Structure formats: C-alpha cells, structure tokens
Amino acid sequence: MSEKKDKKHILDKAIAYLDSHNLLTMATASQTGIPHCACLEYANKEMDVYVSTWIGSRKAKNIHENPQVFYEVHDVVNINKDDIKNIKGLQVQAKAEVLQYPTPEFKSAWDIMVGKYKVFELIPLNEKRTVLHFIPKKLWMLDYSIKFGHMDEYDF
C-alpha cells in the first residue's frame, strides 16, 4: 500500500472509530501548567470534535488560557492475558477553541451535538452555554490486535 493510501486508511479508521463512540477523556492545562481531566460526551464531523460545557467551567477557562488539549477515546476491555490483546483506542493532540452562544459557529456545532444526542434539544441555550471545538493536529490509532502496543500515527 502506498504511504498516501496508508495515511488515508489511518484517517478513515480514526473517523469511523469516533463515529462509533460517544465518550472521550480530555486533558487541559492552565496557563501555569496545572492539569485537568474530564470525561465528556462528544459529537464529531469527521475529525472535528465538539463538546458542550458551561462558559465558566474549569475546562473552558483552561482552554481560554492554553488552547492545547489532548483527548482519548477507547474501548472498555477486561485487563487479563487474553482480552488485553483487544485494546483499541484513539489519542488526539488538538487545538481547542471556545464557540460562544449565539454565534453562527456555535449554532452549527450545536446542531451537530443535537444530531447525535436528541436530549440536547432540552438544554436551554444562553450566554452561559458554550461548545468546545477540537481541531486535530496529530492522532494515534491504537490497535493491540495487530501487535501489543501497536499505534498508527497521522499528522494533520
């Protein structure tokens, strides 16, 4: 397989993986480097990922100070000799931006969220609600079924 086709295959696998999951763990850091981690529901349009939060949340504040984020999506597996070979996951280094209500960018991202989670239609929208948009810079696709510790890498 050519390198170009191989890279496209990695990206296609990553998008399919995002499409088939609904929770991610996101790490941020404050301007002074104090880390924070949160588990969040997400929606995606290809590799653009969106999460909803309050404008005053620690994650939103950290992103205002330092837009570098890292998130991971993974399968749940039992940790034993046989099942550990089935670990699969996606790790992404990204730049985050805060989309504020009522901008067109917020509305577009919110529509993507509602498209995945109908319950979001019940959430009142106002200036306290925001959507975080993760723009990927680099990803690693984990697949231990290929080989223990196997990761494919993709740069954007």
C-alpha positions as CSV (number, residue, x, y, z in Angstrom):
1,M,0.0,0.0,0.0
2,S,1.4,3.4,-0.9
3,E,2.1,5.8,2.0
4,K,-0.6,8.2,0.8
5,K,-3.2,5.3,0.8
6,D,-1.9,4.1,4.1
7,K,-2.3,7.5,5.7
8,K,-5.8,7.8,4.3
9,H,-6.6,4.4,5.8
10,I,-5.4,5.6,9.2
11,L,-7.6,8.7,9.0
12,D,-10.6,6.7,7.8
13,K,-10.2,4.3,10.7
14,A,-10.0,7.2,13.2
15,I,-13.2,8.8,11.8
16,A,-15.1,5.5,11.9
17,Y,-13.9,5.0,15.5
18,L,-15.1,8.5,16.6
19,D,-18.4,7.9,14.8
20,S,-19.0,4.6,16.8
21,H,-18.2,6.0,20.3
22,N,-19.7,8.7,22.5
23,L,-17.3,9.5,25.4
24,L,-13.9,10.9,25.4
25,T,-11.4,11.8,28.2
26,M,-9.9,15.3,27.6
27,A,-6.9,16.8,29.3
28,T,-6.3,20.5,29.5
29,A,-3.8,22.6,31.5
30,S,-4.0,26.1,32.8
31,Q,-1.6,28.8,31.7
32,T,0.6,27.9,34.6
33,G,0.5,24.2,33.7
34,I,-1.9,22.9,36.3
35,P,-3.6,19.8,34.6
36,H,-7.3,19.0,34.5
37,C,-9.0,16.0,33.0
38,A,-12.7,15.4,32.2
39,C,-14.9,12.7,30.7
40,L,-17.3,14.2,28.2
41,E,-19.9,13.2,25.6
42,Y,-18.9,14.4,22.2
43,A,-20.1,14.7,18.6
44,N,-17.9,14.9,15.6
45,K,-18.0,15.9,11.9
46,E,-15.1,13.8,10.6
47,M,-12.2,14.7,12.8
48,D,-13.7,18.0,14.1
49,V,-14.9,17.1,17.6
50,Y,-17.4,19.1,19.7
51,V,-18.3,19.0,23.4
52,S,-20.7,21.1,25.3
53,T,-20.0,22.8,28.7
54,W,-20.6,25.9,30.7
55,I,-18.6,29.0,29.9
56,G,-17.3,29.2,33.5
57,S,-16.2,25.6,33.7
58,R,-12.6,24.8,34.5
59,K,-12.0,23.2,31.1
60,A,-13.3,26.3,29.2
61,K,-11.2,28.6,31.4
62,N,-8.1,26.4,30.8
63,I,-8.7,26.5,27.0
64,H,-9.0,30.3,27.1
65,E,-5.6,30.4,28.8
66,N,-4.0,27.5,26.9
67,P,-5.7,26.1,23.8
68,Q,-3.6,22.9,23.7
69,V,-5.7,19.8,24.5
70,F,-5.3,16.0,24.4
71,Y,-8.1,13.6,24.3
72,E,-8.6,9.9,24.1
73,V,-11.5,7.6,23.1
74,H,-11.1,3.9,23.9
75,D,-13.0,0.6,24.2
76,V,-13.6,-0.9,27.6
77,V,-11.8,-4.2,27.9
78,N,-11.1,-6.6,30.8
79,I,-7.4,-6.5,31.8
80,N,-6.3,-10.1,31.6
81,K,-4.0,-12.1,29.4
82,D,-6.5,-12.7,26.6
83,D,-8.6,-9.5,26.5
84,I,-5.6,-7.1,26.7
85,K,-4.9,-8.1,23.1
86,N,-8.2,-6.4,22.1
87,I,-7.3,-2.9,23.3
88,K,-8.3,-0.3,20.7
89,G,-8.3,3.5,21.0
90,L,-7.8,6.9,19.6
91,Q,-5.5,9.5,21.0
92,V,-5.5,13.1,19.6
93,Q,-3.4,16.1,20.2
94,A,-5.6,19.1,19.2
95,K,-6.0,22.9,19.4
96,A,-9.3,23.9,21.1
97,E,-11.5,26.9,20.5
98,V,-14.4,28.1,22.5
99,L,-17.5,28.7,20.5
100,Q,-19.9,31.1,22.2
101,Y,-23.6,31.5,22.0
102,P,-25.2,32.9,19.8
103,T,-22.5,32.9,17.1
104,P,-23.1,31.0,13.8
105,E,-20.2,28.8,14.7
106,F,-21.9,27.9,18.0
107,K,-25.2,27.2,16.2
108,S,-23.5,24.9,13.6
109,A,-21.6,23.0,16.3
110,W,-24.8,22.8,18.5
111,D,-26.7,21.3,15.5
112,I,-24.0,18.6,15.3
113,M,-24.4,17.8,19.0
114,V,-28.2,17.7,18.7
115,G,-27.9,15.4,15.7
116,K,-26.1,12.8,17.8
117,Y,-27.9,13.4,21.1
118,K,-31.6,14.4,20.8
119,V,-31.7,15.0,24.5
120,F,-29.6,18.2,23.9
121,E,-32.8,19.8,22.4
122,L,-33.9,20.1,26.1
123,I,-30.9,22.1,27.1
124,P,-31.6,25.9,27.4
125,L,-29.3,27.9,25.2
126,N,-27.9,31.2,26.5
127,E,-24.7,33.0,27.0
128,K,-23.6,30.6,29.8
129,R,-23.5,27.6,27.4
130,T,-20.5,27.1,25.1
131,V,-19.2,24.4,22.7
132,L,-15.6,23.4,22.7
133,H,-14.3,22.6,19.2
134,F,-11.2,20.4,18.9
135,I,-9.1,20.8,15.8
136,P,-6.8,17.9,15.4
137,K,-3.0,18.3,15.0
138,K,-1.9,14.7,15.4
139,L,-3.5,11.4,16.1
140,W,-2.5,7.9,17.2
141,M,-4.8,5.0,16.4
142,L,-4.2,2.1,18.9
143,D,-4.9,-1.5,17.9
144,Y,-3.3,-4.2,20.1
145,S,-5.0,-6.9,18.0
146,I,-2.3,-6.2,15.3
147,K,0.5,-6.3,17.9
148,F,0.8,-5.5,21.6
149,G,1.4,-1.7,21.8
150,H,0.6,-1.1,18.1
151,M,-0.1,2.5,17.1
152,D,-0.5,4.2,13.7
153,E,0.3,7.9,13.6
154,Y,-1.3,10.6,11.4
155,D,-0.2,14.3,11.2
156,F,-2.7,16.9,10.0
